[in-house]
Amino acid sequence: AQEDRVNATTGRIRFFPDGSSTGGRVTLGRGTREWHVNVGWLTGAVSVVVTDGRS
């Protein structure tokens, strides 16, 4: 949602007392590797997907 964007390149994921969240993905990278931290909006569940950058 627009209110969760700090600026054009920065957003945020909020967690609520009922366990839900705004949901989203944070991507971290180093070299050719990437880590996608996914947050589910309904349950606030967090999962991490690791990629090595090779196709």
C-alpha positions in Angstrom: 0.0 0.0 0.0 1.1 3.5 -0.7 1.2 4.4 3.0 3.9 1.7 3.5 6.3 3.3 1.1 8.8 5.5 2.8 10.1 6.8 -0.6 10.4 5.6 -4.2 13.0 2.9 -3.3 12.1 2.1 0.3 9.0 0.4 1.7 8.1 -1.4 5.0 6.3 -4.4 6.2 4.1 -4.0 9.2 3.0 -6.8 11.6 -0.3 -6.5 13.5 -1.4 -7.9 16.9 -3.7 -10.5 15.2 -0.7 -12.1 13.5 -1.4 -10.6 10.0 0.8 -8.2 8.2 0.9 -5.9 5.2 2.9 -8.7 3.4 5.7 -8.2 0.9 9.2 -9.2 -0.1 12.6 -8.0 0.9 15.4 -9.0 -1.5 19.0 -9.1 -0.2 21.9 -9.6 -2.5 25.6 -10.2 -2.5 27.4 -10.9 -5.7 25.3 -13.2 -7.8 23.4 -14.6 -4.8 20.0 -13.3 -3.6 17.8 -14.0 -0.6 14.1 -13.3 -0.9 12.5 -12.8 2.4 8.7 -13.3 1.8 6.1 -12.2 4.3 2.5 -13.5 3.9 -0.2 -10.9 4.5 -2.8 -13.2 6.1 -0.7 -15.0 8.7 2.5 -13.0 8.8 4.5 -16.2 8.0 8.0 -15.5 6.9 9.9 -17.7 4.4 13.3 -17.3 2.8 14.2 -18.4 -0.7 17.9 -18.5 -1.6 19.0 -18.2 -5.3 22.5 -18.4 -6.6 22.0 -16.1 -9.6 22.6 -18.8 -12.2 19.9 -19.3 -14.8 
